[in-house]
Amino acid sequence: MIVGDLAPTLGLGPLTSTCPDPGELAPDTTFVCSATTEEGQVIQVEAVVNAEGRLQLTTANVVSSAALPSFERGVAAMLNDSVGSNFTAESVDCGPTAVVLPPDLTMGCALVMPASGEVFDVTMTVTDLDERHFSLVVADQPRTTTTETSG
């Protein structure tokens, strides 16, 4: 299921899964698996046997591409509440694809200042993936940009 069902849903390319032998799959049996992306990122997967004897898979360290806009709105709202600004979700860019969170559960995004276009790095530490709770740190200085000239 991880390779055939979960991999296309996440959109992170082919996955290699590792699961212990759960033994008899009685309802409410829970076991932990892992899936590794081609880039070596390790996805933690919890498998639960439902009442019908089917497995339900939940990732424990992946922000899906469908969830990214919710995190972007959350960053904008948190900044608006804390500094009295007027950011929109479009001011925050966490990328277009699912993010496998590292062990420290951090995720990088970009904050674009509407008036100047300056881009600041934002680091979110996800504290509750399901409820989309996180803490936030915004870089003190904008990213440095290199302007290339042609001769």
C-alpha positions as CSV (number, residue, x, y, z in Angstrom):
1,M,0.0,0.0,0.0
2,I,2.8,2.4,0.8
3,V,4.5,2.0,-2.6
4,G,1.2,1.7,-4.7
5,D,-1.2,4.0,-2.9
6,L,0.7,6.4,-0.7
7,A,3.6,7.2,-3.1
8,P,1.3,8.7,-5.8
9,T,-0.7,10.6,-3.2
10,L,2.3,12.3,-1.7
11,G,3.9,13.1,-5.1
12,L,7.4,12.6,-3.9
13,G,8.4,9.9,-6.4
14,P,8.9,6.2,-5.9
15,L,9.2,5.0,-2.3
16,T,10.9,2.0,-0.8
17,S,9.0,0.8,2.2
18,T,10.1,-1.1,5.3
19,C,7.5,-2.6,7.6
20,P,7.8,-5.2,10.4
21,D,5.7,-8.3,10.2
22,P,2.6,-7.2,12.2
23,G,1.5,-10.8,12.7
24,E,-2.2,-11.3,12.6
25,L,-4.0,-8.2,11.6
26,A,-6.8,-7.9,14.1
27,P,-8.9,-4.7,14.2
28,D,-7.1,-1.8,16.0
29,T,-3.7,-3.3,15.4
30,T,-1.2,-0.5,15.0
31,F,2.3,-0.7,13.7
32,V,4.9,1.7,12.3
33,C,6.6,1.5,8.9
34,S,8.9,3.7,7.1
35,A,9.2,4.7,3.5
36,T,12.3,6.2,1.9
37,T,12.3,8.6,-1.1
38,E,14.9,8.4,-3.9
39,E,16.6,11.4,-2.2
40,G,17.0,9.5,1.0
41,Q,14.3,11.2,3.0
42,V,12.6,8.9,5.5
43,I,8.8,9.1,5.9
44,Q,7.3,7.7,9.1
45,V,4.1,5.8,8.4
46,E,1.6,4.6,11.0
47,A,-0.6,1.7,9.8
48,V,-3.8,0.9,11.7
49,V,-6.1,-2.0,10.9
50,N,-9.7,-0.8,10.8
51,A,-12.8,-2.8,11.8
52,E,-13.1,-4.2,8.2
53,G,-9.6,-5.5,8.4
54,R,-8.2,-2.9,6.0
55,L,-5.1,-0.9,6.6
56,Q,-5.3,2.9,7.0
57,L,-2.0,4.7,6.6
58,T,-1.1,8.0,8.2
59,T,2.2,9.9,7.7
60,A,3.7,11.3,10.8
61,N,6.3,13.7,9.3
62,V,4.9,14.8,5.9
63,V,3.2,18.1,5.1
64,S,1.2,17.2,2.0
65,S,1.0,19.5,-1.0
66,A,-2.7,19.9,-0.2
67,A,-1.9,21.1,3.3
68,L,0.7,23.7,2.3
69,P,-1.8,26.5,1.6
70,S,-3.2,26.0,5.1
71,F,0.3,26.4,6.6
72,E,0.9,29.5,4.4
73,R,-2.3,31.1,5.6
74,G,-1.3,30.2,9.2
75,V,2.0,31.9,8.8
76,A,0.4,35.0,7.4
77,A,-2.2,35.1,10.2
78,M,0.4,34.5,12.9
79,L,2.6,37.4,11.5
80,N,-0.5,39.7,11.2
81,D,-1.4,38.9,14.9
82,S,2.1,39.4,16.2
83,V,3.4,42.4,14.3
84,G,0.2,44.0,13.1
85,S,1.0,43.6,9.4
86,N,-1.4,42.8,6.6
87,F,0.2,39.7,5.0
88,T,-1.9,37.3,2.8
89,A,-1.3,33.7,2.1
90,E,0.2,34.8,-1.2
91,S,3.0,36.6,0.7
92,V,4.2,33.2,2.0
93,D,5.6,30.5,-0.2
94,C,6.3,27.0,1.2
95,G,6.8,25.4,-2.2
96,P,4.5,23.4,-4.5
97,T,5.2,19.8,-3.3
98,A,4.9,17.8,-0.2
99,V,7.6,18.3,2.4
100,V,9.2,15.5,4.4
101,L,10.0,17.0,7.8
102,P,13.4,16.2,9.2
103,P,13.7,14.9,12.8
104,D,13.6,18.5,14.2
105,L,10.2,18.9,12.4
106,T,11.3,22.2,10.7
107,M,10.1,23.4,7.4
108,G,11.4,26.4,5.4
109,C,9.3,28.9,3.6
110,A,9.7,32.3,2.1
111,L,8.0,35.6,3.1
112,V,7.7,38.2,0.4
113,M,7.3,41.7,1.6
114,P,4.4,43.2,-0.5
115,A,5.8,46.7,-0.7
116,S,9.5,46.0,-1.4
117,G,9.5,42.5,-2.8
118,E,12.3,41.6,-0.3
119,V,12.3,37.9,0.6
120,F,12.8,36.7,4.1
121,D,13.4,33.1,5.2
122,V,10.8,31.7,7.5
123,T,11.5,28.6,9.6
124,M,8.4,26.8,11.0
125,T,8.7,24.1,13.6
126,V,5.6,21.9,13.3
127,T,4.2,21.0,16.8
128,D,1.0,19.3,15.6
129,L,0.8,18.2,12.0
130,D,-2.9,17.3,12.1
131,E,-4.0,20.5,13.7
132,R,-1.5,22.6,11.7
133,H,0.2,24.1,14.8
134,F,3.7,25.4,14.6
135,S,6.1,28.0,16.0
136,L,7.7,30.5,13.7
137,V,11.0,32.3,13.2
138,V,11.6,34.9,10.6
139,A,15.1,35.8,9.5
140,D,16.3,39.2,10.7
141,Q,17.7,40.1,7.2
142,P,16.3,39.5,3.7
143,R,17.9,36.9,1.5
144,T,20.9,38.3,-0.5
145,T,20.3,38.3,-4.2
146,T,22.9,38.3,-6.9
147,T,22.2,40.3,-9.9
148,E,23.9,39.0,-13.1
149,T,24.8,41.4,-15.9
150,S,25.4,40.4,-19.5
151,G,28.3,41.8,-21.4
